C-alpha cells in the first residue's frame, strides 16, 4: 500500500533506477508490474527493461544493431515475454483524469501489484495554463493515495525538483531536501518514503560524474533517513 517517491535533478538517473527496480520486482516476485513512463514511448520503455536483462545498452539503436537476434529474443522472453509487464501508449493523454484512470486500470483490471509512474511533473506541465499547479498535484497525490489504500498495490513515483537559486543546481550535485520537491508538499506528505538521487554530471572525473549518491529523505516505516549508498553506472 506504499507510495515511494524517487526524486532528483534532470538527467541524473531516476528513470534508470526505476527500470532497475521494475526488473528486480519481475525477477524476485510473482507480481504483475505496470510501467507508465510518460516521457518516452512504449518501445523505449520495453528496450530499457530488456537492456537490463542483457546488461547491455540496448536502448541505443546503434548498440543493438550488431547483437544476434536470437540473444535479443532470449532476453525478451525473460522480461516482456513473461506477460507480467504492462505499459500504455500514453500519447496525448497525460491529463489528471486519464492518468488516474490508467493507473487504476493497471491495478484493478490487469492485477498489477506494483506500478511505476515516471513522472508526476509531466502531468502538471501538460495542463491548461491558468490551472493551479499545487492544487492539481494535491488532487493527483490524494487520488493515488486512495488507490493504493483501496487496492493494496504499491506505487513507485518519480517526481522532479524545482529550480533552486544560486550557481549550483541539482545537475551539478547539489544536495536534495524535501522542500526542493516541485509544486506541492503533498508529494512528501502522502509518500511513505522519499528517496533522492544526486550526481554531478559535469564532474571532470568520469567515475565521479557517473556515480549517484542515494539519500533517504523520508521513511515512514522505520524512520531511518540520511545517506543510504552510492551507485556507479557502468556504461
C-alpha positions in Angstrom: 0.0 0.0 0.0 3.0 2.3 -0.1 3.9 5.2 -2.3 7.7 5.5 -2.7 8.8 8.7 -4.4 12.2 8.9 -6.2 13.4 12.4 -7.0 16.4 14.2 -8.4 17.6 16.7 -11.0 17.1 16.4 -14.7 19.1 13.6 -16.4 20.5 12.3 -13.1 19.3 8.7 -13.4 15.8 8.5 -11.9 14.4 6.6 -14.8 17.4 4.2 -14.9 16.9 3.4 -11.2 13.1 2.8 -11.5 13.7 0.5 -14.5 16.2 -1.5 -12.5 13.6 -1.8 -9.7 10.9 -2.9 -12.1 13.3 -5.6 -13.5 14.2 -6.7 -10.0 10.5 -7.0 -9.0 9.9 -9.1 -12.1 12.7 -11.5 -11.1 12.0 -11.7 -7.4 8.2 -11.7 -7.1 5.3 -13.2 -9.0 3.5 -9.9 -9.3 2.4 -8.2 -12.4 4.1 -4.8 -12.9 2.8 -1.7 -14.6 5.1 0.9 -16.0 3.9 4.3 -17.1 6.8 6.2 -18.5 5.3 9.5 -19.6 8.4 10.9 -21.2 9.2 8.1 -23.5 7.5 5.7 -26.0 6.3 2.2 -25.1 9.1 0.8 -27.4 11.8 2.8 -25.4 10.4 1.6 -22.1 10.5 -2.0 -23.4 14.0 -1.8 -24.7 15.1 -0.3 -21.4 13.8 -3.3 -19.4 15.2 -5.8 -21.9 18.6 -4.0 -21.8 18.8 -4.7 -18.0 18.3 -8.4 -18.6 21.1 -8.3 -21.2 23.3 -6.0 -19.2 23.9 -4.1 -22.4 22.8 -0.6 -23.6 20.1 -2.0 -26.0 18.1 1.2 -25.7 20.6 2.7 -28.1 19.8 1.6 -31.6 23.5 1.6 -32.8 24.5 -0.6 -29.8 21.9 -3.3 -30.6 22.4 -3.5 -34.4 25.3 -5.9 -34.1 23.6 -8.2 -31.5 22.4 -11.6 -32.5 18.6 -11.5 -32.8 18.4 -14.9 -31.0 20.0 -13.4 -28.0 17.6 -10.5 -28.1 14.7 -13.0 -28.2 16.1 -14.8 -25.2 16.3 -11.5 -23.2 12.9 -10.5 -24.4 11.3 -13.8 -23.4 12.8 -13.4 -19.9 11.2 -10.0 -19.4 8.5 -8.6 -21.6 7.7 -12.1 -22.9 6.6 -13.2 -19.5 3.4 -11.3 -19.9 3.8 -9.8 -16.5 4.9 -6.3 -17.5 2.2 -3.8 -18.7 2.6 -0.4 -20.2 0.4 2.1 -22.1 0.7 4.2 -25.1 0.0 7.5 -23.4 0.4 9.8 -26.4 -2.0 12.8 -25.9 -3.4 11.6 -22.7 -1.3 12.9 -19.8 -4.0 14.9 -18.1 -5.1 14.1 -14.5 -8.2 12.1 -15.2 -6.5 9.9 -17.8 -3.5 9.3 -15.6 -5.6 8.2 -12.6 -7.8 6.1 -15.0 -4.8 4.3 -16.5 -3.1 3.6 -13.1 -6.4 2.3 -11.8 -6.9 0.1 -14.8 -3.4 -1.4 -14.4 -4.1 -2.2 -10.7 -7.8 -3.3 -10.8 -8.1 -5.0 -14.3 -4.5 -6.1 -15.1 -3.8 -7.0 -11.5 -0.6 -5.1 -11.3 0.6 -5.2 -7.7 3.4 -2.7 -8.4 3.2 0.4 -10.6 6.0 2.7 -11.7 4.8 6.2 -12.6 7.5 8.3 -14.3 6.9 11.1 -13.8 4.4 13.2 -12.0 5.7 16.6 -13.2 4.8 16.0 -16.8 1.1 15.8 -16.0 1.3 19.3 -14.5 3.3 20.7 -17.4 0.7 19.3 -19.8 -2.1 21.1 -18.0 -4.0 24.0 -19.5 -2.4 27.3 -18.4 -4.3 29.0 -15.6 -4.8 25.9 -13.5 -3.2 25.9 -10.1 -0.1 23.6 -10.1 -0.2 23.0 -6.4 -3.8 22.1 -6.2 -3.5 19.8 -9.2 -0.6 17.9 -7.6 -2.6 17.8 -4.3 -5.5 16.3 -6.2 -3.4 13.7 -8.1 -1.5 12.7 -4.9 -4.7 12.3 -2.9 -6.3 10.0 -5.6 -3.1 7.9 -5.9 -3.0 7.5 -2.2 -6.7 6.5 -2.1 -5.9 4.0 -4.9 -3.1 2.3 -3.1 -5.1 2.2 0.2 -8.1 0.7 -1.5 -6.3 -1.9 -3.6 -3.1 -2.8 -1.6 -1.0 -2.0 -4.7 2.3 -0.1 -4.3 3.4 2.8 -6.4 6.9 3.9 -7.3 6.5 7.6 -8.2 9.1 9.8 -9.9 9.0 13.5 -9.2 11.1 16.4 -10.4 12.6 19.1 -8.4 12.1 22.9 -8.5 14.9 25.1 -9.6 16.9 26.5 -6.7 18.7 29.9 -6.6 22.4 30.1 -6.8 25.1 29.0 -9.2 25.0 25.3 -8.3 22.0 23.2 -9.3 20.9 19.6 -8.8 22.6 18.6 -12.1 25.9 19.7 -10.5 25.5 17.6 -7.4 23.5 19.9 -5.1 22.2 18.0 -2.1 18.4 17.5 -2.2 16.0 18.2 0.6 12.2 17.7 0.9 11.4 21.3 0.3 13.0 21.1 -3.2 10.2 18.9 -4.5 8.3 20.6 -7.3 4.9 22.1 -6.9 3.4 20.8 -3.6 4.3 19.5 -0.2 1.6 16.8 -0.6 4.2 14.7 -2.5 6.3 14.5 0.6 3.3 14.3 3.0 1.4 11.5 1.2 4.5 9.4 0.3 5.6 6.7 2.6 9.2 7.2 1.6 11.1 9.8 -0.4 14.4 8.9 -1.9 16.7 11.4 -3.7 19.5 10.8 -6.1 22.3 13.2 -6.6 25.1 13.4 -9.1 27.4 16.0 -10.5 27.0 15.0 -14.2 29.6 17.7 -15.2 32.4 16.5 -13.0 35.7 16.2 -14.8 36.3 12.9 -13.1 34.4 10.3 -15.2 33.9 7.9 -12.3 32.5 10.7 -10.1 30.2 12.0 -12.9 28.7 8.5 -13.2 28.3 7.9 -9.5 24.9 8.6 -7.8 24.5 9.4 -4.2 21.3 7.9 -2.8 19.7 9.7 0.1 16.6 8.8 2.2 14.7 12.0 2.9 11.6 10.4 4.4 11.0 6.9 5.8 7.6 6.4 7.4 8.1 2.7 8.0 11.3 2.8 10.1 12.2 6.5 10.5 15.7 5.9 9.3 16.9 8.7 7.0 20.1 10.1 5.6 22.8 8.9 3.2 22.0 5.4 2.0 24.5 4.3 -0.6 26.4 5.3 -3.8 25.7 3.7 -7.1 28.1 3.6 -10.0 26.7 3.5 -13.6 28.9 1.4 -15.9 28.2 2.5 -19.5 
